[in-house]
Amino acid sequence: MVSPLNFLRFAFFLVLSSHSTFAQDDEFLYDTFPEGFLWGTATSAYQVEGAWNEDGKGEGNWDKFCHAGGKIKNNDTGDIACDSYHKYADDVTIAKSLGVYHYRFSLSWPRILPIGTKDVVNQAGIDYYNNLIDGLLAEGVQPMVTLYHWDTPQALEDIGGWRNPDLVQYFNDYARLCYTEFGDRVKLWITLNEPWVVAWQSYGLGTNAPGVYSPDVGAYLVGHHMIKAHAEAWHTYDEEFRATQKGRISITLDCSWQEPYSNKTEDVEAAERSMQFKLGWFANPIYVNGDYPQTMKDRVASKSQSEGRNESRLPEFTDDEKRRINGTHDFFGINHYTTDLVEDYPRGNEWPSWDYDRDIQTHVDPTWPLSGSAWLYEVPWGIRKLLVWIRDRYKNPEVIITENGVSDDAQHYGSLDDQQRIRFCNGYINSVLKAIRLDNCTVTGYTLWSLMDNFEWTDGYGSTFGLHRVDFSDPNRTRVPKASVEFFRKLIQDNGFPAPKAE
């Protein structure tokens, strides 16, 4: 007799097996990446720097959020983190040892502008980043610099943070200062990292700093301002600095691949809708027409009306703003980690929010390997499907993968023999190669998250994504290479997966 549980598992398998897949996904592709492919690794300021109140740095939103207590696993903070403010030379050394082309790091807005505005400039912060940039270049590693990776000066948070339209101008002032101070040497810029996370998790759900709960209107308002802030910072570089500095600048967006739960029309449409609500929310204005996806505008407007509102919860861009926003990119920066199975699921007006506006339900395949993070399942083919989707929706732009990686699972947590990470990278990077060689996607770079274990936001130090282990109980914060270091180094040397030589 078949148990009810086994029957459900079998039924779920049948649903999964009905998904459209690439014919080549079961075969490992032996080939190399295009000549000049950009290999890199990454960190961000709050996650590694520490020195939260040293040398004139102002308080940031994550400083206040962590210090409040009860927000972060084990009440961890980024007060010291990897101590990269004092040990940046070690970071340069291990980045060089990998053989990477670029090291992606972010600037701390409150370290450079302690109160968020150009009225007070902290020279010690500028000196720190100059030393890091110069150190990287001396070792042949190009800096890829992110202006904003979630750490807002608390002084600006006190006036509403990204809910306040004034942040568009404050961010532009900050960006102009950074171009002026560092742009003679920095040739790859990212304006904002993952604005969806800030809009939804920081100002929608309130689970990230600054912890604002406004799922109905706050998330959309923040996203609106961040898109405009990106556009202004891009235009400032384009109009005032590009001719002399000759760099490139774009935004980094994040997206899990949204796979239909079944081949039913409703689920296929739901998966497409979910992609538009997540990636299209920010990509459509920048890469298509200066405006939000039509399905997003229609659905939010309809729900807003049925809730008795006089206007949509999704703000509108003026025609001038649309023209200003459209085309503000030099490449497509994408962060990707995992995949969701998406089922059509009408939500009505149960909970006015970005989440329920999508009218979907997400699932995972129980056979997918789980990482050390509850949200991250290992699904290598998802990145290939995402790249093809970007190719088809945005006219095959140049894509630089600005983050991809995995946290150590329970079996490998704390171990230097991180075979799970090697398996993950092998599968995902080979899927990227297939997207390039078999699907003609224009992917020019891959950045592995992360150079070393660091402060993983609300997970604190409980999730470890690093190529190098860091013992956070050791005052020296020594970086120790895991087995994946040698794997990634050889992959870079080979520029991919050349066919094994015949015996």
SVG drawing of the C-alpha trace seen along z (x, -y; Angstrom):
<svg xmlns="http://www.w3.org/2000/svg" viewBox="-14 -72 66 74">
<polyline fill="none" stroke="black" stroke-width="0.4" points="0.0,0.0 1.3,-3.5 1.4,-5.9 -0.3,-9.3 3.1,-11.0 4.8,-8.9 1.8,-9.5 2.2,-13.2 5.9,-13.0 5.2,-11.0 2.6,-13.5 5.1,-16.3 7.7,-14.5 5.2,-14.3 4.6,-18.0 8.3,-18.7 9.0,-16.4 6.4,-18.3 8.6,-21.4 10.3,-22.5 14.0,-21.9 17.0,-22.5 18.0,-19.3 21.6,-19.9 21.1,-20.4 21.9,-16.8 25.3,-17.0 28.3,-18.7 29.7,-21.2 33.4,-21.1 34.4,-24.4 36.0,-27.7 34.6,-31.1 35.1,-33.9 38.6,-35.5 38.7,-38.4 35.9,-37.0 35.9,-38.9 36.3,-36.7 35.9,-38.2 34.8,-37.9 33.0,-40.2 32.2,-41.6 30.3,-44.7 31.3,-47.4 29.1,-46.7 29.6,-43.0 33.4,-43.1 34.9,-46.5 34.1,-46.8 35.5,-50.0 31.9,-51.2 32.7,-54.3 36.4,-54.9 38.2,-57.8 35.1,-60.0 32.7,-57.4 29.1,-58.4 26.4,-56.0 24.7,-53.9 21.3,-52.3 22.7,-48.9 24.7,-50.1 21.5,-51.3 19.5,-48.3 22.0,-45.8 22.7,-47.7 18.9,-47.8 19.2,-44.0 16.7,-41.3 17.0,-41.8 20.0,-39.6 20.8,-36.0 22.8,-35.7 22.6,-39.6 25.6,-39.7 26.7,-43.1 29.1,-44.3 31.0,-46.4 34.2,-44.4 33.1,-41.9 36.2,-40.8 38.0,-44.0 38.8,-44.9 39.1,-48.5 42.4,-47.5 43.2,-44.4 42.4,-45.5 45.9,-44.5 45.1,-40.9 42.0,-41.1 44.1,-42.4 46.5,-39.5 43.9,-36.8 42.0,-38.4 45.3,-38.4 46.0,-34.8 42.8,-33.8 43.9,-35.3 40.7,-37.3 40.3,-40.2 38.2,-42.2 37.3,-42.5 33.8,-43.9 33.5,-45.9 31.2,-48.7 31.8,-52.1 30.3,-53.0 28.2,-56.1 28.4,-57.0 32.2,-56.5 32.6,-59.0 29.8,-61.4 29.1,-60.9 25.8,-62.8 24.9,-61.8 25.3,-65.1 28.2,-66.9 28.4,-69.4 30.7,-67.1 33.3,-65.0 35.4,-62.5 38.9,-62.5 39.9,-59.4 37.2,-57.4 38.3,-58.6 41.9,-57.7 40.8,-54.2 39.3,-53.6 42.2,-55.1 44.5,-52.8 42.3,-49.8 42.0,-50.8 45.7,-51.5 46.5,-48.2 44.3,-46.3 45.7,-48.0 49.3,-47.4 48.5,-43.7 46.8,-43.7 43.2,-43.5 40.6,-45.9 38.2,-47.5 34.5,-47.1 33.0,-49.6 29.4,-49.6 28.2,-53.0 25.4,-51.7 25.1,-48.2 22.3,-48.9 24.2,-51.1 22.5,-54.5 23.7,-57.2 21.5,-57.2 21.2,-61.0 19.3,-60.5 17.3,-57.6 16.1,-60.0 14.4,-62.1 12.7,-59.1 15.6,-57.3 14.6,-56.1 11.0,-57.1 12.1,-60.7 12.5,-62.0 15.3,-64.2 17.5,-61.1 17.7,-61.2 19.7,-64.4 21.7,-63.4 22.7,-60.2 23.7,-62.1 25.9,-64.4 27.5,-61.4 28.0,-59.7 29.6,-62.8 32.1,-63.0 33.0,-59.3 33.6,-59.7 35.7,-62.8 37.8,-61.0 38.2,-57.5 37.0,-57.6 40.5,-58.2 41.2,-54.6 37.8,-52.9 36.5,-51.7 33.6,-49.6 30.9,-51.2 27.6,-49.9 25.1,-52.5 22.8,-50.4 23.0,-46.8 19.7,-44.9 17.2,-47.7 14.4,-45.1 15.9,-43.9 15.9,-47.5 12.4,-48.3 10.7,-45.1 12.8,-43.7 13.8,-47.0 10.8,-49.2 8.1,-46.6 8.5,-43.8 10.9,-45.6 13.1,-42.6 16.2,-44.5 17.5,-47.9 15.9,-50.3 13.0,-47.9 10.1,-49.9 6.9,-47.9 4.9,-49.3 4.1,-46.5 1.3,-48.3 2.8,-51.6 6.3,-52.0 8.0,-49.3 6.8,-50.8 7.7,-54.4 11.2,-53.3 11.7,-51.5 10.4,-54.6 13.0,-56.8 15.8,-54.3 15.2,-54.1 15.3,-57.8 18.5,-58.0 20.2,-55.4 19.2,-57.4 20.6,-60.7 23.9,-59.1 24.2,-57.4 23.6,-60.7 26.1,-62.5 28.8,-60.0 27.8,-60.1 27.7,-63.8 30.5,-64.9 33.0,-62.1 32.8,-59.5 34.8,-61.5 37.8,-61.8 37.6,-58.7 36.4,-56.3 34.6,-53.9 31.3,-52.1 28.4,-52.2 25.2,-50.3 22.9,-48.9 22.9,-45.5 19.5,-43.8 18.8,-40.4 16.4,-37.7 15.7,-34.0 14.5,-32.2 10.7,-31.8 9.9,-28.4 6.2,-27.5 5.0,-24.9 3.3,-23.1 2.7,-23.4 -0.8,-24.8 -1.3,-28.1 -2.2,-29.8 1.1,-28.7 3.2,-29.7 1.6,-33.2 2.1,-33.4 5.8,-32.6 6.2,-35.4 4.2,-37.8 6.4,-37.0 9.5,-37.7 8.1,-41.1 7.1,-42.0 10.6,-41.1 13.2,-41.8 11.0,-43.8 10.1,-46.2 13.5,-47.8 14.7,-46.5 11.8,-47.6 12.2,-51.3 16.0,-51.2 16.3,-48.8 13.0,-49.0 10.9,-52.2 11.4,-54.2 8.3,-52.8 7.1,-49.8 5.9,-46.6 2.3,-46.9 1.2,-43.8 2.5,-45.3 0.8,-48.7 -2.5,-47.0 -2.6,-44.6 -1.6,-47.1 -4.0,-49.7 -6.9,-47.2 -6.2,-46.0 -5.8,-49.5 -9.2,-50.5 -10.8,-47.4 -9.3,-48.4 -11.1,-51.8 -8.1,-53.9 -8.3,-56.9 -5.0,-56.1 -2.7,-53.2 -0.3,-52.2 2.4,-52.0 3.6,-55.6 3.7,-56.9 6.7,-58.4 6.2,-61.6 7.0,-61.6 10.1,-63.6 11.2,-61.1 10.6,-58.2 12.9,-59.7 15.4,-60.5 15.4,-56.9 15.3,-54.9 18.7,-53.7 20.6,-54.5 22.9,-51.4 26.2,-50.3 25.6,-46.6 23.1,-44.4 24.4,-43.6 22.6,-40.5 22.8,-38.7 21.4,-35.2 21.4,-32.3 18.4,-30.0 15.0,-29.1 11.4,-29.1 8.5,-27.0 5.6,-29.4 1.9,-28.6 -1.0,-30.9 -2.7,-31.7 -5.3,-34.6 -4.8,-36.6 -7.6,-39.1 -7.3,-42.0 -6.2,-39.7 -3.0,-41.6 -2.3,-44.7 1.4,-44.3 3.9,-43.7 4.0,-40.0 0.2,-39.4 -0.1,-41.8 1.6,-39.1 -1.1,-36.6 1.2,-33.6 2.4,-30.9 6.0,-29.6 7.3,-26.1 10.6,-24.2 11.4,-20.8 12.3,-18.7 15.0,-17.0 17.0,-20.2 20.0,-20.4 19.6,-23.0 22.4,-25.3 23.1,-26.8 20.5,-29.5 16.8,-28.6 16.0,-30.4 18.9,-29.1 18.4,-25.8 21.0,-24.5 19.4,-24.6 22.1,-25.1 19.8,-25.2 18.0,-28.2 20.7,-30.6 20.8,-29.6 17.0,-30.1 17.3,-33.5 20.0,-34.6 17.9,-33.4 14.9,-35.4 17.1,-38.5 18.3,-37.9 14.8,-37.7 13.2,-40.6 16.0,-43.1 17.5,-42.7 20.4,-40.5 22.3,-43.1 25.8,-42.6 25.4,-40.8 27.9,-40.8 27.0,-38.4 27.8,-40.5 27.0,-37.8 26.5,-34.1 27.5,-31.7 26.3,-29.5 26.4,-29.2 28.0,-26.2 25.4,-23.6 25.2,-21.9 27.7,-19.2 30.3,-21.7 29.8,-24.5 33.1,-25.4 35.0,-23.0 37.8,-23.9 36.8,-21.0 33.8,-22.8 33.0,-20.2 29.4,-21.5 30.6,-24.9 32.7,-23.3 29.7,-21.3 27.5,-24.4 30.0,-26.5 30.8,-23.7 27.1,-23.4 26.2,-27.0 29.2,-28.2 28.8,-25.4 25.2,-26.6 26.5,-30.1 28.8,-28.6 25.9,-26.9 24.0,-30.2 26.9,-31.7 27.9,-28.9 24.5,-27.3 22.0,-30.1 24.0,-33.1 23.6,-35.1 26.0,-38.0 27.6,-37.3 31.0,-38.9 31.7,-38.4 31.1,-36.2 31.6,-37.3 31.7,-34.7 30.1,-35.7 32.1,-35.8 35.8,-36.4 35.5,-35.4 33.0,-34.6 31.4,-37.7 28.4,-39.3 25.4,-37.9 22.8,-40.5 20.0,-39.0 21.8,-35.7 24.7,-37.3 27.8,-35.0 25.6,-31.9 25.8,-31.7 29.2,-31.4 29.5,-32.1 33.3,-32.6 36.0,-31.1 38.1,-31.8 37.1,-30.9 37.2,-33.6 37.2,-32.7 35.1,-35.6 36.2,-34.6 39.8,-35.3 40.8,-38.9 43.2,-38.5 40.3,-37.5 42.7,-35.4 41.6,-34.4 42.1,-30.7 41.5,-29.3 38.9,-26.6 39.2,-23.9 37.1,-26.0 39.9,-28.5 42.0,-26.0 39.0,-25.0 38.1,-28.6 41.8,-29.5 42.1,-26.7 38.8,-27.5 40.0,-31.0 43.4,-29.8 41.6,-27.5 39.0,-30.1 36.3,-27.5 36.1,-23.8 38.5,-22.6 37.9,-19.1 39.9,-16.5 43.0,-15.3 42.8,-11.8 44.8,-9.3"/>
</svg>
